[in-house]
């Protein structure tokens, strides 16, 4: 009787062992299949506070199993920048380090969110006193880059070059166009400008001082740059004498003599 019981226990133990081995093998196969089906997602490289401009140095690309991919996950850094590579979105809530970026956690900037959220770190937003026609024409848009030319009396000079336009009139960089029939979450920068009259650019603190000093002493004009042109050039000033590239020294005065005596002198 004891031998039969021992045999039965041995059989049960063997079956249990086989079951455990098969369960382990099945688990390994499932994990292997899960790990082989990976998807790229964009995650936070570090903690990102709420209402921060999402720049590329804040994020990185990671791989996760497709089973865990959530709706609205950002899968490429290109979704977060415009055609020129400028950041387009701000966070509406804090994002933890390593957290997958979801479309519900950030938004396009607008006048409601304010201009400060799109000012690059370490720079300042400065409004330029320019002619109304330069903004109403719609040729200069948020996200463009410009050169700033100042005319001081009879002399025109390049004051600053390669400035990023943050806003034109009441439209700011990254703002979605309101008159589109269908608008996806990922939008390009505004296509139209309306209202107001100022252009705001991003400058360094030193450049902000130069503009503050010059704006009451000259008339500003803007030169639009190609979006891929970041070169800084040395350009000479232009005045009435070198406008046509004629190297002639101007006559400052005319002296009138009678005999050897000077009787009159006047400016020509």
Number of C-alpha atoms within 10 A of each C-alpha: 6 7 8 9 10 11 12 12 12 12 12 12 12 12 12 12 12 12 12 12 12 12 12 12 11 12 12 12 12 12 10 11 12 15 15 12 12 16 15 16 22 22 25 21 19 15 14 18 14 14 19 19 25 22 18 16 9 14 21 16 16 16 15 16 14 15 11 10 17 12 9 13 16 20 20 13 17 13 16 22 20 18 13 11 15 19 23 26 29 23 22 17 14 14 22 15 14 16 15 25 21 17 16 13 16 21 21 23 25 18 12 6 14 10 17 14 17 26 18 18 11 9 15 17 22 21 19 18 15 16 15 13 10 16 20 17 12 14 13 23 24 24 27 22 25 22 17 18 19 21 19 15 10 9 14 19 16 20 16 16 18 22 20 22 23 26 28 28 20 14 26 26 29 27 21 24 16 11 9 8 6 6 11 8 12 18 18 18 24 19 16 18 22 13 11 13 19 19 27 21 24 24 22 16 13 10 16 18 12 13 20 13 11 16 14 11 13 15 16 22 18 19 13 15 17 10 15 11 9 13 8 10 9 6 8 10 15 16 16 11 14 12 11 9 10 9 9 8 7 8 8 8 9 10 11 12 10 8 7 7 8 10 10 10 11 9 8 9
